């Protein structure tokens, strides 16, 4: 019944696809440059949506209206990127990408509040991880928008660190759940 793991898997697959399209040395032979860019932005929209849903499920938050709005925004964002004429695509893709970066930031900040309220150990640890990702994301956003005079993006480098942290956090939660079930089985016996 732990749906957070499924959303984490979907989020991870989207991130791998997004990064693979960014570091690819050649284009897909079936798609041109603009089509690959469209696919890349749609994958990013899906990544952010899965990221938010993983956070909600992990934090045991029931945010039904927020989830509906998130999926509506994801659908609208993907449709806009896919249906925009090539002449307007640069502005459209940039707008959709920045919008979903801001959704990502809002999710990270919202979970800080949630972790502070619940003070549950796993929530606090995830909040710390999201705080780290928030700092990396702000750095990279300013770098991409030309507002920061740095030379390299941090997100590609810090991705593996966050992945290891998340594996430890999710593994620790699974161990805690398994121990709780074992104790319950022992009590039943």
C-alpha positions in Angstrom: 0.0 0.0 0.0 3.1 2.3 0.0 2.4 4.3 -3.1 5.3 6.7 -2.5 7.7 4.1 -3.9 5.8 3.9 -7.2 5.9 7.7 -7.6 9.6 7.7 -6.7 10.2 5.2 -9.5 8.2 7.2 -12.0 10.0 10.4 -10.9 13.4 8.7 -11.3 12.5 7.3 -14.8 11.5 10.8 -15.9 14.7 12.3 -14.5 16.8 9.7 -16.3 14.9 10.4 -19.6 15.2 14.2 -19.1 19.0 14.0 -18.4 19.6 11.5 -21.2 18.0 13.9 -23.7 20.2 16.7 -22.4 23.5 14.9 -22.6 22.8 12.9 -25.8 25.5 13.3 -28.4 23.2 12.8 -31.3 19.5 13.3 -32.0 17.0 10.6 -32.3 16.9 9.8 -36.1 13.1 10.0 -36.1 12.8 13.4 -34.5 14.3 16.7 -35.4 15.8 19.3 -33.0 12.5 21.0 -32.3 10.6 17.8 -31.7 13.3 16.6 -29.3 13.1 19.9 -27.4 9.3 19.5 -27.2 9.7 15.9 -25.9 12.3 17.1 -23.4 10.1 19.8 -21.9 7.1 17.4 -21.7 9.4 14.9 -19.8 10.4 17.7 -17.4 6.7 18.5 -16.8 6.1 14.8 -16.0 9.2 14.7 -13.7 8.0 17.7 -11.7 4.5 16.2 -11.4 5.8 12.9 -10.2 8.1 14.7 -7.9 5.2 16.5 -6.3 3.1 13.3 -6.0 6.0 11.4 -4.5 6.4 14.2 -1.9 2.7 14.1 -1.1 2.5 10.3 -0.7 5.7 10.1 1.3 4.5 12.9 3.6 1.1 11.2 3.9 -0.6 14.4 2.7 -4.1 14.3 1.3 -4.0 17.2 -1.1 -6.7 16.1 -3.6 -7.5 19.6 -5.0 -3.8 20.4 -5.3 -3.2 17.1 -7.2 -6.0 17.9 -9.6 -4.6 21.4 -10.2 -1.2 19.9 -10.7 -2.4 17.4 -13.3 -4.4 20.1 -15.1 -1.4 22.3 -15.2 0.8 19.4 -16.5 -1.8 18.6 -19.2 -2.0 22.3 -20.2 1.7 22.7 -20.2 2.3 19.6 -22.3 -0.4 20.5 -24.7 1.0 24.1 -25.1 4.5 22.7 -25.8 3.2 20.1 -28.3 0.7 22.4 -30.2 2.7 25.7 -30.3 3.8 26.7 -33.8 7.6 26.5 -34.3 8.0 30.3 -34.6 6.7 30.8 -31.0 8.3 27.7 -29.5 11.3 29.3 -27.8 9.2 31.6 -25.6 6.5 28.9 -25.0 9.0 26.2 -23.9 10.9 28.7 -21.8 7.7 29.8 -20.1 6.5 26.2 -19.4 9.9 25.1 -18.2 10.2 28.1 -15.8 6.6 27.6 -14.6 7.3 24.0 -13.6 10.6 24.9 -12.0 8.5 27.3 -9.8 6.1 24.4 -9.1 9.1 22.3 -8.0 10.3 25.1 -5.7 6.9 25.6 -4.2 6.7 21.8 -3.5 10.1 21.9 -1.8 9.0 24.8 0.4 5.6 23.4 1.2 7.2 20.2 2.4 9.5 22.2 4.7 6.4 23.4 6.5 4.8 19.9 6.5 7.9 18.4 8.1 8.1 21.1 10.7 4.5 20.5 11.6 4.7 16.7 11.8 8.3 16.5 13.1 8.4 12.9 12.0 12.0 11.7 11.4 11.4 10.6 7.8 9.7 13.8 6.9 12.4 15.9 8.4 15.1 14.0 6.5 13.2 14.3 3.2 12.7 18.0 3.9 16.5 18.4 4.3 17.0 16.6 1.0 14.4 18.9 -0.7 16.1 21.9 0.9 19.4 20.8 -0.7 17.6 20.3 -4.1 16.0 23.8 -3.7 19.4 25.4 -3.2 20.8 23.6 -6.3 17.7 24.5 -8.3 17.8 28.2 -7.4 21.5 28.2 -8.4 20.8 26.5 -11.7 17.8 28.7 -12.5 19.8 31.8 -12.0 22.6 30.4 -14.1 20.3 29.5 -16.9 18.5 32.8 -16.8 21.9 34.6 -17.0 21.5 36.2 -13.5 24.4 34.4 -11.9 27.9 34.5 -13.1 28.8 30.8 -12.5 30.2 28.4 -15.0 28.6 25.0 -14.3 25.2 23.6 -13.5 25.0 21.8 -10.2 21.9 19.6 -10.9 23.6 17.0 -13.0 26.4 16.6 -10.5 24.3 16.6 -7.4 21.7 14.1 -8.8 23.6 11.0 -7.8 24.1 12.4 -4.3 20.4 13.0 -3.9 19.7 9.6 -5.3 21.9 7.9 -2.7 20.3 9.9 0.0 16.8 9.0 -1.2 17.8 5.3 -1.4 19.0 5.4 2.2 15.8 7.2 3.3 13.4 5.0 1.4 15.3 1.9 2.5 15.2 3.0 6.1 11.5 3.6 5.9 11.0 0.1 4.4 13.1 -1.4 7.2 11.1 0.4 9.8 7.8 -0.8 8.3 9.1 -4.4 8.1 10.1 -4.3 11.7 6.7 -2.9 12.7 5.1 -5.8 10.8 7.4 -8.3 12.5 6.5 -6.9 15.9 2.8 -7.1 15.1 3.2 -10.8 13.9 5.1 -11.6 17.1 2.3 -10.0 19.2 -0.3 -12.0 17.2 1.6 -15.3 18.0 
